[in-house]
Amino acid sequence: MSEKFKIYAKSIAIPVILGSLVGFIISGYMNYNSLQKPFFAPPSIVFPIVWTLLYILMGVSYGILESNSLTDFKINSIYYLQLFVNLLWPIIFFVFKWQLFAFVWIILLTFLVFVMIVRFYSKNQLSGLLQFPYFIWCLFATYLNLFIYLLN
């Protein structure tokens, strides 16, 4: 097994496994279907599919940097900080039901993802571009979070 394969496997596995673990933790608290939602809110089945794809892209993007020895303290810091903030959002929103705080938290997440894109792009353009769907999804999730808070 090549070293690059191991790097990519680890880079993809970390966000996918952690995201799945959080999904398992919050599964007993999910109330998405009972919330008042704006007309543009997707059905609940969309979220695990989208997040799995985004976590895979996140891992590939980071794997590109790591496999080419382009990671450093700043890259690692922003990557793992945004992942930590990402993983706490559903706990804040669904477990604690703090929708207003979750809105502020997801604004922080969106900002961190933007910073991550800029830093990744400066090291490797493809790595930065692979994070762009994540940024767009965070913008949409921020908008959705705000409307759910306002409607409930």
Secondary structure, 3 states (H helix, E strand, C coil): CCHHHHHHHHHHHHHHHHHHHHHHHHHHHCCHHHCCCCCCCCCCCHHHHHHHHHHHHHHHHHHHHHHCCCCCHHHHHHHHHHHHHHHHHHHHHHHCCCHHHHHHHHHHHHHHHHHHHHHHHHHCHHHHHCCHHHHHHHHHHHHHHHHHHHHC
